[in-house]
Amino acid sequence: MPEIKVTPLGAGQDVGRSCILVTIGGKNIMLDCGMHMGYNDDRRFPDFSYITDGPLTDYLDCIIISHFHLDHCGALPYMTEMVGYNGPIYMTQPTKALCPVLLEDMRKVAVERKGETNFFTSVMIKDCMKKVVTVTLHETLQVDSDLEIKAYYAGHVLGAAMFHIRVGSQSLVYTGDYNMTPDRHLGAAWIDKCRPDLLISESTYATTIRDSKRCRERDFLKKVHDAVDRGGKVLIPVFALGRVQELCILLDTYWDRMNLKVPIYFTMGLAETANKYYRMFITWTNQKIRRTFVHRNMFDFKHIKPFDKSYMDNPGPMVVFATPGMLHAGLSLAIFKKWASNANNMVIMPGYCVQGTVGHKILNGAKKIDFENRTSVEVNLTVEYMSFSAHADAKGIMQLIRHCEPKNVMLVHGENAKMEFLKQKIMQEFNINCYKPGNGETSIIPVSIDLDVEVSLPLLKHTMALPTSSSSSSSSSSSSSSSSSSSRGNNTEENRTKKQKVLHGVLIMKNNNLRIVGVNEAWGDLGVTAHNLRFTERIEVDETGPVPALTSALHTLLSQKLGSSQVQAVNEFQLSVADSVFINIQDDEPGKTILLSWTHQDEGLGSKLLDIIKSNYKKS
Amino acid sequence: MKLYCLSGHPNKPCNVVTFKSVTLMLDCGLDMSSVSHFLPLPLVASHRLGSLSTWVPRDADSQLEGELRECMSRIFIDSPPEIGPPTSGLVDFAEVDAILVSNYLSMLALPFITNGTGFKGVVLMTEPTMQVGRIFMEELVEYIERTPKARHAYRWKHYLRSLPQPLCDVKGPKTWQQAYSLKDINSALSHVQIVAYNEKIDICGALKVTAVSSGFCLGSCNWLISSDHEKLAYLSGSSTLTTHPRPIDQTSLKNADVLIMTALNHTPMFNPDSMLGEFCVAVAQTVRSGGNALVPCYPSGVVYDLFECLSNHLDNLGLSLIPMYFVSPMAESSLAYSNIFSEWLSSSKQGKVYNMDDPFPHAHLTRTGRLKPFKSLHAEGFSSEYRQPCIVFCGHPSLRFGDAVHFIEMWGNNPQNAVLFTEPEFDFAEALAPFQPLAMRPVYCPIDTSLNFTQARKLISELKPGKLVVPEMYLRPPPSAPHRTDLTLNLEETPLTYSECQVLDLGIHRRLESVKLAPGLALALNLSNIRPGLSTATISAGLHVQDNKYVLKPLEDEDTISKLPNSYPYGNLSVDDLVQRLAQAGLTDARVEELPGVCIITLENEDVIIKISDASTHIICSNTKLREKLRDILLECLSSF
């Protein structure tokens, strides 16, 4: 029995550092190559030495990156340039454009701010990106003669994709991170009914059914509006790519509708870069943006202006989007220090914060934050948390499973306890196996395969032209009176086998190539001579009339039983059935003899005719 | 496999192929050559056109009055222009399962096929083809609708033989139709299903079709149509030159059973590279001497390359300040779309997005105001921006409608101005005929990047198709250059050819179909070895069909199985062996009679005769039980599978 082997090197019962090793049909594939944002030591990168003792390039057939978030691609330059891998890396075009931007930004923080050594360099990022092959959505890309991959739209962030991977008749789908509901700038994930052997799905929100998006947005807008109304300043720490575009569109349209004049700023640099990319990759955004972009580009914001450091001290209300998102460094932290003590102000954390960051502390209710340089700040401003992450919730995950009909499901990129709950639910609702291996743990998923054979067209056409077989008809056809009632009684039985035709032929296996041909076609292919077997059975009957009368009576009888097209009169004393069984009637005073003649191949028809004739013309 | 040709113009292809009970339409190009017989539609009433004398044939009645007008002894029809849709009647469009569109130039007849014909299929094309195709169609509609004509002339069609040349030679003017409307476009495009390059699309479960890059224009493709055993390649509008689109994918087209090749170069006697050079030189010359340059063009395509090359050329000559106007209702859309389709562009253009640059330099030219898009002459801001000398890119290349009509009228009497014909589709003398006499300088520099005959021959020799199918026209030199036998597709092996309204049997006969074998069935098979590497087994199985896909599963019905032979004997029978086995079974009264070529065994007591000859045995008896016993004994004596 063939099998698919899956080992998470990251994201096994854990959120972060997605890196999943898959073996399918003899091909080894790495799905994502992420880093862990919560660690600063070796644990931040996957343990590549686990994969093989030899060079990675020899072992892996390809790497697939689902999207540009660092927990999915952050370890890529480390792996390709420092560990060493020269094989192909597949990702979408926006991912290829944005990935190096984020990697470079992270590198700067690690090396220039934190002073880390032994980190990958800018040149390494560039060299790594040279190994990337871009894939277009829905294109079937042939990695080699056996392995093909196909990308589907995943929502989540710009350029995010799910991947369908196929080797021969085995296949799996890896979702990366995805979102099943469209938002203001991206569409919903979509996949066709591809029926993979295995679906590897993220499960960040395995147990959450998120409240309606509209409510969350209204809540967010109300909080911001209230804060600026009372003259407060609102700080929204964000990461440069992803949710910030969503929030900018949200706020920009709201400002427009409400005719608000309070300034909104976002910090220069990365976010601006990102917006430019969003404009170029309009085809990856949602329907509405694509439809209107010629006249109104959603990423050309009307109310949102670039931020300058000096604005921090400006009097009066304002809203500022500033990086980074967890208040751990940079401008967002600088602004926070300035504004934190004023109770009129507000900070809204729109995403998850890792332990140890200022963001994490204030979300846990810290009232005073101490800094390294022995300064500290009172936290008097309002702290709000509002999740705008674009992941599928439990309902969305179930929806995806329903949609692509996998034979097995594997959950990754989630918390263990929550995954367990969802796993039970999946197994119950779909009656399929569900796996959730931990990091370094291997799941083996057995797959059944259908064999492909080639059938000769004459045989196939002949078979399709046959009357449909059903269990009841052949056994009850001996008497006409009972056949109608029994076929009615066996209606369900007939429905079950409704589409079945009986194919009879010869299967030939030549150099592992399977072919089915009709019996008569087979001899030439096999190079042997058939031994023709013919049977003639004599049936003596009591009929006294002339021979042609019996011939014609038999003709009528058999036409009724088999259909008139099957029976042909050859002459006054000969009939042929289906061009293969012959009936001869001889005068044998005082009765008649019926000679029924058929070949071994037509045994079925021959014995059926024998039954019919015998039961209708019994010799007393 | 059959091919139905619905278009007489190889560059406006429309063919239908039937295969495996699927009906596919390959492209639906719109032949617009008819418009050259109509008078231009000026934006504002033109005194000159209005005062052209009417023309009536001698034997015609007075009803023709006003339908025809004469300009410099050429007769033109004074009516909204009409166009020739693909032939109807040869194929019922309601039966078409899918229309495969190769590029935006080959879809302009779509509303004539999909609307009001009972069409229920899908129209497959790439996203750029759809968006740019819509731009082309909407521009056409806008041009014609914004200059309405009160009267629609049609009576002239009844007097063809009384008309002078070239009008008397037009083909099937009664099938010509007026242009469609915006509503028609929307309804036609509602059938569109977007495909990516190399996406395998299933058609009715019977075939897979795949679009592969053709290198000709934004999103253009060739099509592969394949069943499990046969492969048909349809090549239409392809280019092996390096321009802005993604390069042609030749590998996928290799080793097809049939290759249909159409839409080769319109103007094979002109080299597109040198024409581009001449174009730049001519424009520069014109503006330097104070003249204006008019470039009639389509809203997308080679015009992007013109922007790029011309602006570079002008920069080098220090003429960077000469303004370029791009006037079309769709100018803005065209420029915007071109820069978001980077995935469909050449790798050098695509590479620019990784450096945050727009793929096309015209994005930069528009931002800096060197290239200014306007919806029309009347659009807000045009009159205030308008400076001379200038370069105007505008439609329509036929010079029968669009802003180009106005510019010709306005600039026509000044010999310093030039009109430059780059679109290969329309003959420039024809295009200019209703404007004569003209002082403006015509420059003919057609730029067609699609395959010329030499490139096509080279490609064919690389692709090695089983059969090649081309329009009949390609075996003869073009009518304009009858002595140029090099401008034909002369190949060692004469290809199959087709011409308009012809049905061609492509001679592909299927022999095999793929079927899945359920694992349970495979395990139950009892293979016997005939010789090393060849084994075989008799198989009886249930054939299940769903969506044209076949699966073989084990038969559950014991009764059916018992009636079917489970093995077949082969080779010759040893009579002695049979007699011995009969005796072992208690049939001891066998009498063997050797005759020439046949041996007869009689079992007197049982009323049985067995006739044995080379490779055949005939059992004659009158007892079913006994017959089955004899059969089994006989099979034991023979090799079988």
Interface residues (C-beta under 8 A of the other chain):
Chain A: Q93 K96 A97 P100 M129 T134 T136 L137 H138 E139 T140 L141 K150 T273 K276 Y277 M280 F281 I282 T283 F293 V294 H295 S448 I449 D450 L451 D452 V453 E454 V455 S456 L457 L460 T463 M464 S469 S471 S474 S475 T497 K499 Q500 K501 V502 L503 H504 G505 V506 L507 I508 M509 K510 N511 L514 R515 I516 V519 A522 W523 L526 G527 V528 T529 A530 H531 N532 L533 R534 F535 T536 E537 R538 I539 E540 H600 Q601 E603 G604 S607 K608 L610
Chain B: E127 V195 A196 Y197 N198 E199 K200 T210 D228 H229 E332 S333 A336 Y337 N339 I340 F341 S342 E343 Q350 V353 Y354 M356 D358 R510 R511 L512 E513 S514 V515 K516 L517 A518 P519 A522 L525 L527 I530 G533 L534 S535 T536 A537 T538 I539 S540 A541 G542 L543 H544 V545 Q546 Y550 V551 L552 K553 L555 E556 D557 D559 T560 K563 L564 P565 Y568 P569 Y570 G571 N572 L573 D607 A615 S616 T617 H618 I619 I620 C621 S622 T624 R627 R631 L634 L638 F641
